[in-house]
Protein backbone atom coordinates (compact mmCIF):
# COMPACT_ATOMS: atom_id res chain seq x y z
CA UNK A 1 0.00 0.00 0.00
CA UNK A 2 2.77 2.42 0.98
CA UNK A 3 4.77 1.49 -2.12
CA UNK A 4 1.72 2.08 -4.30
CA UNK A 5 1.20 5.50 -2.72
CA UNK A 6 4.86 6.44 -3.18
CA UNK A 7 4.72 5.26 -6.78
CA UNK A 8 1.64 7.42 -7.43
CA UNK A 9 3.37 10.46 -5.89
CA UNK A 10 6.46 9.85 -8.03
CA UNK A 11 4.34 9.73 -11.17
CA UNK A 12 2.59 12.98 -10.23
CA UNK A 13 5.88 14.73 -9.53
CA UNK A 14 7.36 13.54 -12.79
CA UNK A 15 4.34 14.71 -14.78
CA UNK A 16 4.15 18.11 -13.07
CA UNK A 17 5.82 21.01 -14.91
CA UNK A 18 8.97 22.53 -13.38
CA UNK A 19 8.27 25.18 -10.77
CA UNK A 20 9.29 28.08 -13.01
CA UNK A 21 6.99 26.94 -15.81
CA UNK A 22 4.13 26.34 -13.37
CA UNK A 23 4.47 29.89 -12.01
CA UNK A 24 4.59 31.31 -15.54
CA UNK A 25 1.46 29.35 -16.47
CA UNK A 26 -0.28 30.71 -13.37
CA UNK A 27 0.61 34.29 -14.27
CA UNK A 28 -0.69 33.80 -17.81
CA UNK A 29 -3.95 32.38 -16.45
CA UNK A 30 -4.35 35.41 -14.17
CA UNK A 31 -3.95 37.69 -17.18
CA UNK A 32 -6.48 35.72 -19.20
CA UNK A 33 -9.01 35.99 -16.37
CA UNK A 34 -8.35 39.70 -15.90
CA UNK A 35 -8.87 40.47 -19.59
CA UNK A 36 -11.98 38.39 -20.02
CA UNK A 37 -14.71 40.94 -20.73
CA UNK A 38 -14.44 44.65 -19.93
CA UNK A 39 -12.21 44.30 -16.91
CA UNK A 40 -9.65 47.13 -17.25
CA UNK A 41 -11.83 49.86 -15.80
CA UNK A 42 -9.73 51.51 -13.09
CA UNK A 43 -6.15 52.36 -12.09
CA UNK A 44 -5.62 49.35 -9.76
CA UNK A 45 -6.47 46.96 -12.62
CA UNK A 46 -4.08 48.73 -14.98
CA UNK A 47 -1.35 48.43 -12.33
CA UNK A 48 -2.19 44.76 -11.74
CA UNK A 49 -2.07 44.01 -15.48
CA UNK A 50 1.36 45.58 -15.85
CA UNK A 51 2.67 43.98 -12.65
CA UNK A 52 1.70 40.53 -13.96
CA UNK A 53 3.31 41.28 -17.32
CA UNK A 54 6.52 42.24 -15.56
CA UNK A 55 6.42 38.98 -13.61
CA UNK A 56 6.38 37.17 -16.94
CA UNK A 57 9.58 38.99 -17.90
CA UNK A 58 11.17 37.91 -14.62
CA UNK A 59 10.27 34.25 -15.22
CA UNK A 60 11.13 34.28 -18.92
CA UNK A 61 14.13 36.51 -19.58
CA UNK A 62 13.82 36.00 -23.36
CA UNK A 63 10.68 38.15 -23.33
CA UNK A 64 12.72 41.21 -22.38
CA UNK A 65 14.47 41.25 -25.74
CA UNK A 66 11.15 40.80 -27.57
CA UNK A 67 9.17 43.40 -25.62
CA UNK A 68 11.63 46.09 -24.41
CA UNK A 69 9.15 48.98 -24.65
CA UNK A 70 6.42 47.06 -22.84
CA UNK A 71 8.85 46.18 -20.04
CA UNK A 72 9.85 49.84 -19.76
CA UNK A 73 6.23 51.04 -19.42
CA UNK A 74 5.55 48.26 -16.89
CA UNK A 75 8.51 49.39 -14.80
CA UNK A 76 7.42 53.02 -15.00
CA UNK A 77 3.99 52.15 -13.61
CA UNK A 78 5.55 50.34 -10.65
CA UNK A 79 8.18 52.88 -9.53
CA UNK A 80 7.85 56.42 -8.21
CA UNK A 81 11.21 57.25 -9.79
CA UNK A 82 12.94 55.43 -12.60
CA UNK A 83 16.53 55.97 -13.67
CA UNK A 84 17.66 52.48 -14.66
CA UNK A 85 18.89 51.41 -18.07
CA UNK A 86 15.44 51.24 -19.69
CA UNK A 87 14.63 54.80 -18.67
CA UNK A 88 18.00 56.05 -19.91
CA UNK A 89 17.51 54.35 -23.27
CA UNK A 90 14.00 55.78 -23.63
CA UNK A 91 15.04 59.33 -22.70
CA UNK A 92 17.98 59.17 -25.09
CA UNK A 93 15.62 58.24 -27.93
CA UNK A 94 13.07 60.99 -27.25
CA UNK A 95 15.55 63.71 -26.21
CA UNK A 96 15.75 65.28 -29.72
CA UNK A 97 11.97 65.77 -29.69
CA UNK A 98 11.69 67.03 -26.10
CA UNK A 99 14.46 69.57 -26.82
CA UNK A 100 13.08 70.36 -30.31
CA UNK A 101 16.48 69.57 -31.75
CA UNK A 102 17.34 67.56 -34.84
CA UNK A 103 15.89 66.68 -38.19
CA UNK A 104 14.46 63.23 -38.84
CA UNK A 105 13.85 61.07 -41.83
CA UNK A 106 10.47 59.31 -42.13
CA UNK A 107 11.62 56.13 -40.37
CA UNK A 108 13.03 58.08 -37.39
CA UNK A 109 9.91 60.25 -37.21
CA UNK A 110 7.67 57.16 -37.23
CA UNK A 111 9.70 55.51 -34.45
CA UNK A 112 9.53 58.62 -32.24
CA UNK A 113 5.82 59.00 -32.96
CA UNK A 114 5.23 55.40 -31.86
CA UNK A 115 7.15 55.97 -28.62
CA UNK A 116 5.56 59.26 -27.59
CA UNK A 117 2.00 58.24 -28.52
CA UNK A 118 2.59 54.90 -26.71
CA UNK A 119 1.76 53.05 -29.93
CA UNK A 120 4.83 50.81 -29.53
CA UNK A 121 3.61 50.02 -26.02
CA UNK A 122 0.21 49.12 -27.51
CA UNK A 123 1.65 46.86 -30.21
CA UNK A 124 3.96 44.99 -27.85
CA UNK A 125 1.22 44.51 -25.25
CA UNK A 126 -1.13 43.21 -27.95
CA UNK A 127 1.49 40.73 -29.19
CA UNK A 128 2.19 39.43 -25.68
CA UNK A 129 -1.50 39.00 -24.91
CA UNK A 130 -1.94 37.12 -28.17
CA UNK A 131 0.94 34.79 -27.34
CA UNK A 132 -0.66 33.75 -24.05
CA UNK A 133 -4.18 33.47 -25.46
CA UNK A 134 -5.59 36.47 -23.60
CA UNK A 135 -8.27 38.82 -24.93
CA UNK A 136 -6.62 41.62 -26.97
CA UNK A 137 -9.59 43.99 -27.19
CA UNK A 138 -7.99 46.49 -24.78
CA UNK A 139 -5.46 47.06 -27.57
CA UNK A 140 -7.67 46.45 -30.61
CA UNK A 141 -10.61 48.64 -29.63
CA UNK A 142 -9.69 52.34 -29.99
CA UNK A 143 -12.11 53.45 -27.26
CA UNK A 144 -10.79 50.88 -24.80
CA UNK A 145 -7.22 51.83 -25.63
CA UNK A 146 -7.89 55.54 -25.05
CA UNK A 147 -9.49 54.66 -21.71
CA UNK A 148 -6.45 52.53 -20.86
CA UNK A 149 -4.09 55.39 -21.77
CA UNK A 150 -5.99 57.78 -19.52
CA UNK A 151 -5.82 55.34 -16.62
CA UNK A 152 -2.14 54.65 -17.27
CA UNK A 153 -1.33 58.36 -17.31
CA UNK A 154 -2.95 58.66 -13.87
CA UNK A 155 -0.89 55.70 -12.62
CA UNK A 156 2.45 57.24 -13.68
CA UNK A 157 1.48 60.87 -13.07
CA UNK A 158 3.81 61.32 -10.10
CA UNK A 159 6.47 58.88 -11.28
CA UNK A 160 9.53 60.54 -12.79
CA UNK A 161 11.99 59.42 -15.42
CA UNK A 162 15.34 60.88 -14.43
CA UNK A 163 18.50 61.18 -16.50
CA UNK A 164 21.50 59.97 -14.53
CA UNK A 165 23.93 62.02 -16.58
CA UNK A 166 23.38 65.62 -17.56
CA UNK A 167 23.30 65.97 -21.32
CA UNK A 168 24.69 69.18 -22.82
CA UNK A 169 22.11 71.79 -23.73
CA UNK A 170 21.38 71.67 -27.43
CA UNK A 171 19.08 72.95 -30.12
CA UNK A 172 18.09 76.52 -30.87
CA UNK A 173 16.40 76.81 -27.46
CA UNK A 174 19.47 75.35 -25.67
CA UNK A 175 17.58 72.72 -23.68
CA UNK A 176 18.88 69.78 -21.62
CA UNK A 177 16.34 67.30 -20.22
CA UNK A 178 16.53 66.52 -16.50
CA UNK A 179 13.24 64.75 -15.66
CA UNK A 180 10.17 63.62 -17.58
CA UNK A 181 6.73 62.40 -16.60
CA UNK A 182 3.24 62.03 -18.08
CA UNK A 183 0.29 64.11 -16.89
CA UNK A 184 -3.28 63.06 -17.71
CA UNK A 185 -5.59 65.53 -19.42
CA UNK A 186 -8.50 66.08 -17.05
CA UNK A 187 -11.94 67.05 -18.30
CA UNK A 188 -11.60 70.38 -16.48
CA UNK A 189 -8.59 71.20 -18.68
CA UNK A 190 -10.55 70.77 -21.90
CA UNK A 191 -12.77 73.28 -23.62
CA UNK A 192 -16.45 72.36 -23.61
CA UNK A 193 -17.12 69.64 -26.15
CA UNK A 194 -13.41 69.18 -26.91
CA UNK A 195 -11.85 65.79 -27.37
CA UNK A 196 -8.28 64.57 -27.21
CA UNK A 197 -7.01 61.68 -29.30
CA UNK A 198 -4.12 61.28 -26.84
CA UNK A 199 -5.42 61.93 -23.30
CA UNK A 200 -2.05 62.86 -21.79
CA UNK A 201 0.78 65.39 -22.08
CA UNK A 202 4.50 65.01 -21.49
CA UNK A 203 5.92 67.21 -18.72
CA UNK A 204 9.63 68.01 -18.85
CA UNK A 205 11.96 69.62 -16.33
CA UNK A 206 15.11 71.06 -17.90
CA UNK A 207 18.52 71.50 -16.30
CA UNK A 208 18.34 75.31 -16.38
CA UNK A 209 15.07 75.38 -14.42
CA UNK A 210 12.73 75.82 -17.36
CA UNK A 211 9.68 73.58 -17.53
CA UNK A 212 8.13 72.20 -20.69
CA UNK A 213 4.77 70.75 -21.64
CA UNK A 214 4.82 68.64 -24.78
CA UNK A 215 1.36 68.29 -26.34
CA UNK A 216 0.67 65.79 -29.07
CA UNK A 217 -1.70 66.87 -31.81
CA UNK A 218 -4.61 64.72 -32.96
CA UNK A 219 -2.12 63.33 -35.48
CA UNK A 220 0.42 62.53 -32.77
CA UNK A 221 3.92 63.86 -33.31
CA UNK A 222 3.03 65.78 -36.48
CA UNK A 223 1.91 69.22 -35.31
CA UNK A 224 2.91 68.61 -31.68
CA UNK A 225 3.81 71.67 -29.58
CA UNK A 226 6.27 72.33 -26.77
CA UNK A 227 5.28 75.08 -24.32
CA UNK A 228 8.32 76.38 -22.43
CA UNK A 229 7.87 78.23 -19.14
CA UNK A 230 10.71 80.14 -17.49
CA UNK A 231 10.03 80.59 -13.73
CA UNK A 232 12.59 83.41 -13.55
CA UNK A 233 11.04 85.65 -16.17
CA UNK A 234 7.52 84.20 -15.89
CA UNK A 235 7.57 84.03 -19.70
CA UNK A 236 6.03 81.26 -21.78
CA UNK A 237 6.98 80.30 -25.33
CA UNK A 238 5.12 77.88 -27.58
CA UNK A 239 7.11 76.00 -30.21
CA UNK A 240 5.54 73.71 -32.75
CA UNK A 241 7.47 70.80 -34.20
CA UNK A 242 7.20 72.51 -37.59
CA UNK A 243 8.64 75.76 -36.23
CA UNK A 244 11.56 74.44 -34.22
CA UNK A 245 14.07 75.58 -36.80
CA UNK A 246 12.85 79.17 -36.54
CA UNK A 247 13.91 79.66 -32.92
C-alpha positions in Angstrom: 0.0 0.0 0.0 2.8 2.4 1.0 4.8 1.5 -2.1 1.7 2.1 -4.3 1.2 5.5 -2.7 4.9 6.4 -3.2 4.7 5.3 -6.8 1.6 7.4 -7.4 3.4 10.5 -5.9 6.5 9.8 -8.0 4.3 9.7 -11.2 2.6 13.0 -10.2 5.9 14.7 -9.5 7.4 13.5 -12.8 4.3 14.7 -14.8 4.1 18.1 -13.1 5.8 21.0 -14.9 9.0 22.5 -13.4 8.3 25.2 -10.8 9.3 28.1 -13.0 7.0 26.9 -15.8 4.1 26.3 -13.4 4.5 29.9 -12.0 4.6 31.3 -15.5 1.5 29.4 -16.5 -0.3 30.7 -13.4 0.6 34.3 -14.3 -0.7 33.8 -17.8 -4.0 32.4 -16.5 -4.4 35.4 -14.2 -3.9 37.7 -17.2 -6.5 35.7 -19.2 -9.0 36.0 -16.4 -8.4 39.7 -15.9 -8.9 40.5 -19.6 -12.0 38.4 -20.0 -14.7 40.9 -20.7 -14.4 44.6 -19.9 -12.2 44.3 -16.9 -9.7 47.1 -17.2 -11.8 49.9 -15.8 -9.7 51.5 -13.1 -6.1 52.4 -12.1 -5.6 49.3 -9.8 -6.5 47.0 -12.6 -4.1 48.7 -15.0 -1.4 48.4 -12.3 -2.2 44.8 -11.7 -2.1 44.0 -15.5 1.4 45.6 -15.9 2.7 44.0 -12.6 1.7 40.5 -14.0 3.3 41.3 -17.3 6.5 42.2 -15.6 6.4 39.0 -13.6 6.4 37.2 -16.9 9.6 39.0 -17.9 11.2 37.9 -14.6 10.3 34.3 -15.2 11.1 34.3 -18.9 14.1 36.5 -19.6 13.8 36.0 -23.4 10.7 38.2 -23.3 12.7 41.2 -22.4 14.5 41.2 -25.7 11.2 40.8 -27.6 9.2 43.4 -25.6 11.6 46.1 -24.4 9.2 49.0 -24.7 6.4 47.1 -22.8 8.8 46.2 -20.0 9.9 49.8 -19.8 6.2 51.0 -19.4 5.5 48.3 -16.9 8.5 49.4 -14.8 7.4 53.0 -15.0 4.0 52.1 -13.6 5.5 50.3 -10.7 8.2 52.9 -9.5 7.9 56.4 -8.2 11.2 57.3 -9.8 12.9 55.4 -12.6 16.5 56.0 -13.7 17.7 52.5 -14.7 18.9 51.4 -18.1 15.4 51.2 -19.7 14.6 54.8 -18.7 18.0 56.1 -19.9 17.5 54.4 -23.3 14.0 55.8 -23.6 15.0 59.3 -22.7 18.0 59.2 -25.1 15.6 58.2 -27.9 13.1 61.0 -27.3 15.6 63.7 -26.2 15.7 65.3 -29.7 12.0 65.8 -29.7 11.7 67.0 -26.1 14.5 69.6 -26.8 13.1 70.4 -30.3 16.5 69.6 -31.8 17.3 67.6 -34.8 15.9 66.7 -38.2 14.5 63.2 -38.8 13.8 61.1 -41.8 10.5 59.3 -42.1 11.6 56.1 -40.4 13.0 58.1 -37.4 9.9 60.2 -37.2 7.7 57.2 -37.2 9.7 55.5 -34.5 9.5 58.6 -32.2 5.8 59.0 -33.0 5.2 55.4 -31.9 7.2 56.0 -28.6 5.6 59.3 -27.6 2.0 58.2 -28.5 2.6 54.9 -26.7 1.8 53.1 -29.9 4.8 50.8 -29.5 3.6 50.0 -26.0 0.2 49.1 -27.5 1.7 46.9 -30.2 4.0 45.0 -27.8 1.2 44.5 -25.2 -1.1 43.2 -28.0 1.5 40.7 -29.2 2.2 39.4 -25.7 -1.5 39.0 -24.9 -1.9 37.1 -28.2 0.9 34.8 -27.3 -0.7 33.7 -24.1 -4.2 33.5 -25.5 -5.6 36.5 -23.6 -8.3 38.8 -24.9 -6.6 41.6 -27.0 -9.6 44.0 -27.2 -8.0 46.5 -24.8 -5.5 47.1 -27.6 -7.7 46.5 -30.6 -10.6 48.6 -29.6 -9.7 52.3 -30.0 -12.1 53.4 -27.3 -10.8 50.9 -24.8 -7.2 51.8 -25.6 -7.9 55.5 -25.0 -9.5 54.7 -21.7 -6.4 52.5 -20.9 -4.1 55.4 -21.8 -6.0 57.8 -19.5 -5.8 55.3 -16.6 -2.1 54.6 -17.3 -1.3 58.4 -17.3 -2.9 58.7 -13.9 -0.9 55.7 -12.6 2.4 57.2 -13.7 1.5 60.9 -13.1 3.8 61.3 -10.1 6.5 58.9 -11.3 9.5 60.5 -12.8 12.0 59.4 -15.4 15.3 60.9 -14.4 18.5 61.2 -16.5 21.5 60.0 -14.5 23.9 62.0 -16.6 23.4 65.6 -17.6 23.3 66.0 -21.3 24.7 69.2 -22.8 22.1 71.8 -23.7 21.4 71.7 -27.4 19.1 72.9 -30.1 18.1 76.5 -30.9 16.4 76.8 -27.5 19.5 75.3 -25.7 17.6 72.7 -23.7 18.9 69.8 -21.6 16.3 67.3 -20.2 16.5 66.5 -16.5 13.2 64.7 -15.7 10.2 63.6 -17.6 6.7 62.4 -16.6 3.2 62.0 -18.1 0.3 64.1 -16.9 -3.3 63.1 -17.7 -5.6 65.5 -19.4 -8.5 66.1 -17.1 -11.9 67.1 -18.3 -11.6 70.4 -16.5 -8.6 71.2 -18.7 -10.6 70.8 -21.9 -12.8 73.3 -23.6 -16.4 72.4 -23.6 -17.1 69.6 -26.1 -13.4 69.2 -26.9 -11.9 65.8 -27.4 -8.3 64.6 -27.2 -7.0 61.7 -29.3 -4.1 61.3 -26.8 -5.4 61.9 -23.3 -2.1 62.9 -21.8 0.8 65.4 -22.1 4.5 65.0 -21.5 5.9 67.2 -18.7 9.6 68.0 -18.8 12.0 69.6 -16.3 15.1 71.1 -17.9 18.5 71.5 -16.3 18.3 75.3 -16.4 15.1 75.4 -14.4 12.7 75.8 -17.4 9.7 73.6 -17.5 8.1 72.2 -20.7 4.8 70.8 -21.6 4.8 68.6 -24.8 1.4 68.3 -26.3 0.7 65.8 -29.1 -1.7 66.9 -31.8 -4.6 64.7 -33.0 -2.1 63.3 -35.5 0.4 62.5 -32.8 3.9 63.9 -33.3 3.0 65.8 -36.5 1.9 69.2 -35.3 2.9 68.6 -31.7 3.8 71.7 -29.6 6.3 72.3 -26.8 5.3 75.1 -24.3 8.3 76.4 -22.4 7.9 78.2 -19.1 10.7 80.1 -17.5 10.0 80.6 -13.7 12.6 83.4 -13.5 11.0 85.7 -16.2 7.5 84.2 -15.9 7.6 84.0 -19.7 6.0 81.3 -21.8 7.0 80.3 -25.3 5.1 77.9 -27.6 7.1 76.0 -30.2 5.5 73.7 -32.8 7.5 70.8 -34.2 7.2 72.5 -37.6 8.6 75.8 -36.2 11.6 74.4 -34.2 14.1 75.6 -36.8 12.8 79.2 -36.5 13.9 79.7 -32.9 
